[in-house]
Amino acid sequence: MQRKTFLTQTGILLTGLPLAGLSNPPFAETMNTEVLSKLKEKMETNPVTDENYWNVVRGMFNYSKDFINLENGYFSPQPFSTELFHQAKEHEINNKTSWFMRREQRDMIEQTRKNLSEFLGCDPEELVITRNTTEGLNTVISGFPWQKGDEVIIGNQDYGSMVSAFKQQEKRAGIVIKIAQIPLLPKSDDDLINAYFSLVTSKTKVIHLTHMVNLSGQLLPAKKIIDAAHAKGIEVIVDAAHSVAHIDFKLDELGADYLAASLHKWLCCPLGVGFLTMKIQHIPKIWPLMAEDEFGDDNIRKFEHQGTKPPQTVMAINEAIKFHNAIGSTLKQERLQYLKSYWVAKVQNLDKVTINTPLASERSGAIANISVKGYTPQQLADKLLKDFKIFTVAIDHPYIKGVRVTPHLYTSIADLDKFVEAIKSISNS
């Protein structure tokens, strides 16, 4: 069914106002969310698999038609509503210049902090708006009051920038790094919990935990690990770059001491915005990355000093939250998991194919990693792009070798069918 026909039948067609290529920013700020909310009210089928609904969603994104993008893990495209909101605010700030920066910027940041904290489920006095996950986690790792001989446990599949940050502290402060061996396909949560706690000693100060592994999409039982760590007096730093706005959870329920994520990933914000949360009792002891003297040692805002930064990008967080909420966290997670399961089911039993991701709904979301015998990760990624115009990313890691496949809300079933046919063709060659 065509999108126009579907909207007409559901009684919400906005005559003369296309869903793509919007040029009126004030209208675009609310139009996407209104359409999605009205659609869900009228739907009688399961929205997870209702392709008419997702065709409408697809029309609200700006994405290239020159290739099939299955590498949405780096960052996600903005829906038109957020993109045009961002552009409109940049125009407004460019007009007001220093007036905005000196008279309005602080109030805007505080309102955004409040809105984002409500969305995430955390105390606004424990929330820092940053540029990305790496900045947030480096703030904690570099600012932690390490003592020589302190032990930290990291995972063997943690993000490289975080591993580098700990290695710097190994050289600088004399900490001891222990590496938990995380199984690719765990049989139970205990396999994952034991990987960390088999390394715990009386000197263990911190566990660094990747909530969703970027290499494979594996989702770790973060709350169980955090609770077990706290029972032993160990603090936990969580890299949630791929789980926030992807997996339906609230930060206060997770209970991490420190957690950071990039909002230009699954919340679909403009590039260059993220956040850090820190339990209020830890704020005084952590040094900020950049020195500042406006706020006290116990004020979370001491971590936000970056010099001049683009406020329109921070403001766009509010619009991105509106779009996310119009779909809903639960539906978004279920749709992303459905897209992953759809293509995996069609290729996982092929002779030369291996799926390097646990497939249960509690173990992964949209991301999955696939390898084909006879191809290096880069060879497979190159062939998919050259022969089939499908863009993925090669993962050539000591523990995971394959291609990471990451669909998004705008990914169509037809796109995934083309990917399936490409894998079948490659595996049969």
N, C-alpha and C positions, 0 to 999 in steps of 0.2 A: 504494500500500500504506500502511495506517495505521502510525504509529510503533510502537504497541503490538504489532501483528502482526509487524513487522520485528524488533523486539527479542526477541520470543518465539521466532521462527524462528532467530535467531542465538544463542539460549541465554543471553541476559544480561539478561532482564527482571527488574527489581528490584521484586517484588510489593509493592504498596501504597505505593510511594515514587515519586510523580510527578516528571517531569523539570522541570516548571515549578512555580513557587509554593512552592519548598522553604522550610521553616521551621526546620530543624535545622542551624545553621551548622557544627558539627563534621563532620557527614556531608557537607554541601555542599562542604566544602573539597576532598574527594577524589573525590566521586561523578562529576563531569563527566569528569575525566581518565581514570578507570577505565573508564567506558562507552566513551569514544572509542577508547582503546587496544585494548579487546577487540573492538570492531567492526572495526577495521582488520585485526586478525589473522584474522578470519573472512571478510572480503570477497573475492570472486572476480572482481568486475567492476572496471573502472577507477574509482577513488574520486573522480576529478575530476568525473565526470558521473553518479555514482550518487546520484540524488535521495533515495533512502531514507536514505543516510548523512547527507546534508545536512538532511533533515527532522529527524533526531535532533539535529544541531547547532543547528538553528533553535529547537528546544524548550528549549535551554539558555540562551537569551538573553531578556532582558526588553526588549521594544520595543512601541511603540504599535501598536494594530490599527486606529486611527482614520484612518490614512493610510499610503501607501506611502512609506517614507523612502529616498530615493535621494540623500541628502546626508549621508553618513557620513564625509565628509572633515573636517568641523569637529572632531568627536570621535566615537569609536565606543562603542556601549553595552557595558557589562560583561556577561560571562556571569554566570549566577546564582552560580556558585561564587566568583567574585571579588567580586561585589556583597555576598554574605552574609558572606564572610570579612572584608571591609572593615567591615561593620556590627558584626560580632562583636568585632573588634579595637578599634573605637571604644568599644564597651560596656566592654571590659576596661580600656582606658586611663582611661575616665571613672571606673571603680571604683578604680583605683590612683592616679590623679591624679599628684601630684608625685613619688611613689615611682617610677613608671614613667619620668617625664621625667629624673629625676636618677640613677636606678640602672640602668635597662634600655635607655633610648633609644639610647645610643651603641653598645652591642653590636648592637642591632637594625639600626642604620644600616650598620654595618660588615659584618654578614652579608648584608644586602641588596646592598651594593656588590659583594661577592664574587659573589653569585648573578647579578647583572645583568651584571657584567663577563664572566662565563663565557658567558652567553647572547649578548652582543653580540660577543664575541671581541676583548677588549681587556684591558690591564693595569689591575687595580683601583686602582693608584696613579696612573692617568691619568683616573679617572672621578669626576665630580661629579654628585650627584643634585640636580636643580633643580625648578622648578615648570613649565617649558615651554621650547619652542625659543627663543622671543624672549628670555627671561631668559638662557639659555645663550649665545646669540650676542651679545647686548648685553654680556655679561661680557667677551668677547674684543674686540669692536669698541671699546668704551669704555675697556678696560684696556690696549690695545695701545700700545706706546711710539712713537706716531707722531711724525714730524718734518715740519715744513712742507715741502711739495712732494712728499711721498711719494705715489705713485700706487697706486690700488686699482682693480681691474677687477671690475665686477658685471654681472649679466645684465639684459636689458631686461624680464624676466618674474619677477624676484626678488620675494619676499614684501615687502609694503609696510613692515612694521615694521623689516626689515633695511635697506631703502633709507633709511628715516628715520634709522636709527642712523648710517649712513655720512654722511648729509647733516649730521648734528650734528657729526661730526668734521671735516667740510669747513669748517664755521663755526668750530669750536673750535680745531682743530689745524692747519688750512690744508692738509689733504690734497687731492689731485686725484682726482676720480671719473671713470672712463671706463666706458662702457656697451657691453657686447657685444650685438650684434644676433643673438639666437638664432632661427633659422628654426623656424616652426611644424611644418613637415613636412620634416625634413632628409633628404637623399639618402644621406648616409653620416656616420660619426663625424667625418670630416675637416671637414665643414661646421660642426660644433659646436666642434671644437677650434680651427679657424681663427678662429671668431668671437671667441674670447678672445685668442689669441696674435697676431692681427693688431694688437692694441693694446698689446702688451708693449713696454716700453722699459727702459733701465737704471735708471729710477726706480721701476719696478713692485715693490712690496713684497708685495702680497697679491692673490689672486684669491678672490672670494666666489662659491661655486658652489651652486646649488640642485640637489640630486640628482634629485628628482622635482618638477617644476613644479606648484604647487598649482592653477594656473589651468586647465591642460589635461591634467595627468597625464603629460606627456612625461618620460621617464627619460633623463637625460644620461649619457654615458660618463665617469663621475666618475674612475675609476682612471686612464684614459688622460690626462685633463686634469691630474690630480694628479701623475702621473709626469713629464709634460712640464714642469709648473711647477717641480718639484723639480730637474729638470735645469738650470734657469735660476736656481736659488736663490730661488725665489718660494714663499712660504707660502700654504696653501690653507685657507680656512674653508668648511665644508660645512653647508648647511641640509638636514638629512635628516628633516625633520618627517614627510614622507609615504612615505619609503622604508623606515625601520626597522620591522621586524615585518610588512612588506608585501612587500618584495623580499628574496629569500634571499641574503644576503651577510654577511660578517664584517668588522668595522671594521678589524682589523689587516691584512686583505688590501687594503682600500681605501687605507690609508696617509695619510689626511688629517691635517693638523697640528692642526686643531680641527674638531669635529663636534658638532652638537646636534640633539636631536629631542624630541618630546612623546610620552610613553608613553600618554597618554589618547587617542591616535589609534589606530594599528593594533595596539598591544599590548593594547588594551581595558582599560586601567587606569582607576581613578577620575579625575575631572577634577583637574587641578592637579599633575601630576607629569611630569617629564622628566629629561633628563640632558645633560651636556656632557662630551666627552672632549678631552683636550689632551696632546700629546706631552710627555713628561716634561722635555725640554730647554727647552721654552717656559714652563713654569710660573713660574720666578722673575721673568720680565720682564713678566708680565701682572698688572695691578692688579685686585684684586677689586672688585666693585660696591659691597659693603658692607665697611667697615673691620673688622678683627678682629685680636686679638693672641694667640690661643691657639696657632696653628700658624705654622711658619716660612714664609719666602717661597717655598721650594721644595716645599711640601706642598700637594697638590691640595685638601685639606680647607679651605684658606683661602677657597675660593670658595663654600663651602656655608653661610656665615653669613647667615641671613635673619631672625634673631629666632625667636620661638616659631612652630612650624609643626605641622601635623597628622601625627603619626608613623604613624597607621593608614593613611594614603594611601601613604606610603613602603612600609610593610609589604605592602600589597596588590600591589606589583610582583611579589613572589615567587609569589603565587597566579596572577597573570596569566601569568607565564612557564610555569607548569605547564599551564595550559589551551592556550596556544599550542603547546607541545611535544607535547601529546597529539595535536594535529592534524598538526603538523610544518611547518617553514618552507617546504619545497618544495611540499607539497600545498596549503598555504594560498595561496602565490603562484599556482600553476597554477589553482586554483579561482577566485580573484579575476580572473585574466586571462580565464578561460573566461566568466565572467559578463559582463565587458565585451564580449568578442567576440560573445557570443550576441545581445545586442540590437543592437549596431552592424551586424552582418551583415544584419539584417532591415530597416534603415532607411537605410543609407549610399547606396543607389542611388536613393532618392526624389528627384524633381526639385528640390524646394526645400530639401533637407537638405544640410548640410555638416558633416563631422566634423573638428573642429579638434585632432585628436590623432593622432600616428603610431601605427599599429596593430600593428606587429611586436612579438613578445613581448619582445624586448630593448629596446624603446623605450617601453613603458608597462605599467601594471598594471591595477588596477581602474578607475581614473579615466579618464573621457573627456569631451570637451566637444562639444556639438552646437548648431548654429544652424539656424533655419528662416527662409527668406527671407520678409520682410514683418513679422517680429516683432523687436522689440528684445529683448535678453536678459531684461529684467525683465518684459516683456509675455509672453514665452514661459513663464517660471517661474510667473507669476501664473495663466496659463491652465491650466497643468498642475495646479496646486493647486486652483483654483476648480472646474474642470470635471471633473477626473479624480482628485482627491485624491492627487496624486503630488507629493511635496515634493522640490525641487531648489534650486539656488542660481544666481542670475544672475551672470555674470561679464562686466562691462562695462569692459574694460581697453583701453588704447590699442592693444595688439597682439593681444588675443584677445577676441572678443565672442560669447557664447553661453551655454548653460546647462551647468553642471558636473554630471555624473551619476556618483554614487559608490555602487555596491552594496557589500554586505558579506557575510560568511559566512552570515548569517541571511536574506539576500535569496533569495526563491524564484524559480524560473523563471516561475511564474504571475504574480508581481509584474512581472517584466521583460516578459512578454507583454502585460500591461496598459499598460505604458509604450510598447511598440512600437505598439499600437493607438492610443494617444493621439497619438503623433507622426504616424502615418498620417492620422488624422482632422484634425489641425491643418494638416498640409502640404497636404491636399486642400481645405481650406476657402478 
